[in-house]
Amino acid sequence: TTFLEKTSGLFTLEWFAKTSGTYNLTVRLNGNEIWGSPYIVVVLPGEMVSVNTQTYGTGKDLATAGLPASFLIQIRDQFDNPTNPAESSGATKFYAYLESQGLTEKSAISPSCRENVTCS
């Protein structure tokens, strides 16, 4: 947390959070809370990062011919916070490649996302 004085009596507070969530921000002057403090601050996740995105479920490891297979994809930001593609500035498009002995099948996947930002 850094306080920077802009002009006489006017300060800018700069702070940095890595974990998304809801926080209480308390500001004190000489040990006493200023008017309105504490403030409720919502820290949103950052942009999606593919290297932190995780998959869960058996469909990524095992399938039966003629039957659908599925698994979950949980998108995360650079600080490993779950991220909702609906809140992202860019389009979210997944591709799945099924390969075996020189045969490749590519499928575009439109994710079905739930509130807990786990997409299937």
N, C-alpha and C positions, 0 to 999 in steps of 0.2 A: 504494500500500500504506500502510495506516495502522495503527499500534498504539495501542490505547486502554487505559489502566490502569483496571481495574475495582476491585480492592482491592489492598492491599499485596502485590506479587509476582505478581498474576494479571492477564494482559493478554488483550485480544481483538484479533485480527488481522482487518482488513477489506481486501479486495482486489476488483478488478473486471476481468473478462476479456470481450472482445468477440468473440474467435475461439474456436469450439468445438474440442475436441480433448483430448488427454491431455498433462498437464504434470507436471513434477517441482517440488514446492514445498520449497525448502530454508529452514530456519529456523536462524539462528546466534545464539549468545549470546557476546558478546565475541570474535567471530571464529571460534568453534568450533561445529560443528553440534550441535544438541540431540539427545537420544536419539530414534531413529526417523526422523530427517531424512536424506535427503529423503523426502517423502510423495508418492505418486502421486495426482493430482487429475484427475478427468474433468469437463470443462466441456461440458455439453449445450447444444444449440441452444435458442434462445428460442421463443416462440410464433410460429406462422405469420403472415406478413405478405403480403397479396396483392400489394402494389405492388412487392415484391422478387421475386416468383415469376416464373420464366422458362419459355418454351416453345421446343422444338427440333423440327425435322423438317419434311418437305415437306407433310404432311397439313394443316397450318394455312394453307398457301398454295395448294395445288394438289390436286385430286381428279378422279377419272374417274367419270362416272355409272354406277351399278350396281356399283361396286367400293368396298370399305371404304377409308377413309383414316384415318391415325393420326398422332399427334405426341406428344412427350414433354412432361410438365409437371414442372418441378423447383421444389418449394416451398422458400422461404427465410425466415429470420427477419429481425428489424429490422437485424441487423448483417451480413446477406447470407450467413449460414451455411446450408448445406442442412439442411432439417428433415424429419423422418420423421413423417407423419400418424399413424402407429400410436402414437407417443409423445406426441401432443398431448392436451390435456385436453378438447378439444371434438371434435365430429363434423366430418369432412371431407367436403364435398360440392361437386363441381364441376358447373357447368352450361355447356353449349355452345349457342350460338345461331347458327343458319345463316339468314342473311337475304339476300333478293334481290327487288327491285322490289315491296316491300310484303308479301312472303311470308316468314313467320318460322317456323322449326322449332326448338323448344326440347327439349334432351335432358339428362336427369340422367346424370351419369357416375359410376360407382363405380370409383375408381382401382385399378389393379393395380400395387402398389409393390414394387420390388426393393430389395435391400440398400443400394444406393447412393442411395436415396431419390429415384430418378427414377421417376415414375409415368406410365403410358401408358393 
